Amino acid sequence: MDHTLKNRHGALTRRQVLRRGGGAIGLVAAAPLAPLMLAGCDEQSPPEQDVVKVGILHSQTGTMAISEISLVDMEIMAIEEINAAGGVLGRKIVPVIEDARSRSDDIFPKKATQLLTEDKVAAVFGCWTSSSRISVLPVFEEYNGLLFYPLQYEGNECSRNIIYTGLAPNQQIIPAIQWLASGAGGGRRRFYLLGSDYIYPRTANLIARKYAEDAGAEILGEAYTALGERDYSGIVDEIVALNPDIIFSTLNGDTNVYFYRELSARGILPQQLPVFATSVGEDELRGLLPAHVEGHLAGWSYFQSVDTPANRSFVARFQAEHGEDRVVSDPMEAAYSQVYLWKLAVEKAGSFDVDRVLQAFGDGIEFEAPGGRIMVDPKTHHTYKPFLIGRIRQDRQFDIVYETPEWIAPEPYPQLVFPGWQCDWTGSGITAGEKVIIRQ
């Protein structure tokens, strides 16, 4: 059954808009004046009092579209499943879908304001880059909105109005550094840090530097490139000259295509110099040639190759809707799961009111996600998750080479980097510690 997406330009089928074809992105971009709204399974929309609106705010055009479009697909999939099972508190969910066009400074906060003040959505599922999240954070705090953010990020933040469903730095960056420096990870001692030039990579690399040095390693070089950068010849020249034994990459978006291509063109193989990536998953690998990436590493809390009945069913449902060529990644699984976390909190609160929903999260909310059980930490509004390291295979999937024995409690302020900073929304909120300057 095909749902119908409506805007002021007329009706479009959901598959026309959201399925991954060249025309799909064009349709979204061609109608920037109005958001898309999922009207439901029936030809006639249900009465307004029988629905609840939520916002979906991701980049469907621009340099980040390679990553963010799939988050829209996953959030819609979760909404469809919930609606098919009866909705939330007896109401069908109607998503208002906005394209932020990979523009953090202006479009993201503008669209967030519209969703909260004009569309009156109960919650928003959105963002990818930390720049986009930071740009909308004041909007959600000013209007007391609720944002669910599905990406791993750099920490140094803890907003009452955001539920962070991706990995905190102590759940990805720090265990990755510790594993790479260990015997199991090759005993790496010579790190090169490479990232996109915005807040996440710069803060992530500050954390990586501190914990690598704490593990007895040294940082030989550190470089940043703009989102959308295509020329990595100079960066690779420097890497070759410095001769590190690991490249720790926080590159985001389609810039990864050109970096890995340049490494491969120089004959730099993962057997001699592996890349460990914090932002390359199965979805990004669709745009990379296996010959350029096979053998390199990435760290997440989820891989499509997790071999459990629940995950196999999850992947099968997604591919049945979007095609067997589509893949599932960690941010996609988090995007899907966070819709259910919101549903569970709303049902526990018995209300869509943001304050009551946040109070429900303060009492603890757990969900059996496709990759395993997760829980929102009442104190920090971050999520308890495991950490896995995968090696890229020829089929663009991952062999899991390391997994923490249990989930890791989130810590948005790693104390080696942010001493004295604490967060507890069940108590006094944020406790400020020493001032930390992050180089821009």
Helices and strands as residue ranges (DSSP letters): E 4-7, E 10-13, H 14-18, H 22-30, E 36-38, G 48-50, E 51-58, H 65-84, E 92-99, H 107-117, E 124-126, H 130-142, E 147-149, E 162-164, G 169-171, H 173-181, E 190-196, H 199-214, E 218-225, H 233-242, E 246-250, H 255-265, E 275-277, H 282-285, H 290-293, E 297-300, H 309-322, H 330-349, H 354-362, E 365-369, E 372-376, E 383-384, E 388-392, E 398-403, E 422-424, E 429-431
